[in-house]
Amino acid sequence: MSAPIATVDELAERATALWLEVAPAGSRPTSVETLKPAHRKSAVLRLVGAGPDDRSIVGKRAARGSIEREAQVYRQVLPRLSVPAPRLHGLIADGAMSWLFVEDAGDVRFDPDLASHRELAGGWMARAHGEARDVAAVAELPERGSAHYRALQRTVDALLREALANPALSGEERTIVEGLSERVAAIGSSWGALASHFERCPETLVFGGFGSKNARVVDCGDGPVLMPFDFESAGHGCPAIDLVYVDGDAYVREARAWWPDLDIGGFERLRGIGRRLGSLKAIPGERKVLLGASPSKAVAKLRWYRDELEKAEA
């Protein structure tokens, strides 16, 4: 039997105690807000007023492996770049889990539907990719090149074939899964062409999950800046997956300093690859529900991934 999920109050007290342990100069928060509902394996809380100058601190609880990789990015990569990013305030083990404490980036979510936000993202991402080309390799982050994504494509292909045998699927749900399965299989069939783009792409830091959930827009006095966070998916390879929600012109303009051959056509081809990779990356997380007795919620997400692959093919 799995352990019960801690209550909000229990998590707040635990986060506060560990924060004071890892940052003795910090303060007890005036309040604790839940930013991500607690699960057995994760939780994200805001410790209001607990940091330097009464600033808020975000405490993130997750499995040791992923959160230690994220701390690696905060410690070894981001301090060597010129782009703004939340400051790491501490990492501490808590049984099989760990807590990461970072500067709070506020509540203004990055909105990919806003041209001004996409432009900020294009400039931020291009500078980060350019400056991190050597740093990411030194930090020994996981490989995120062609071999990694080819293995992922095969995993997703097998999962969708298995899902089609689930008798709990309705007729409409089966059609959705079949459509997605066909598109994933097609990615595998044309992998050689896709891999050729990886070979021509400079290797650098790959954030691997950039979007509205893990970036904020912060006004630092001189104007708004992008502040991404959540780097547990970070790696080293072709950064196509990071380009889905950024402005192409802004990215190409900044990237030409280190990637002189990149033009807007090349950027759009990489963005299309990024859409494919992002959809593939998300699908394995639906495995348990998709193969279970009530797969409807998973299939609803698969419909969105199918549509994303359609956009990438257009």
Secondary structure, 3 states (H helix, E strand, C coil): CCCCCCCHHHHHHHHHHHHHHHCCCCCCCCEEEEEECCCCCCEEEEEECCCHHHCCEEEEEEEHHHHHHHHHHHHHHHHHCCCCCCCEEEEEEECCEEEEEEECCCCCECCCCCHHHHHHHHHHHHHHHHHCCCHHHHCCCCEECHHHHHHHHHHHHHHHHHHCCCCCCCHHHHHHHHHHHHHHHHHHHCHHHHHHHHHHCCCEEECCCCCHHHEEEEECCCCEEEEECCCCCCEEECHHHHHCCCCHHHHHHHHCCCCCCCCHHHHHHHHHHHHHHHHHHHHHHHHHHHCCCCCHHHHHHHHHHHHHHHHHHC
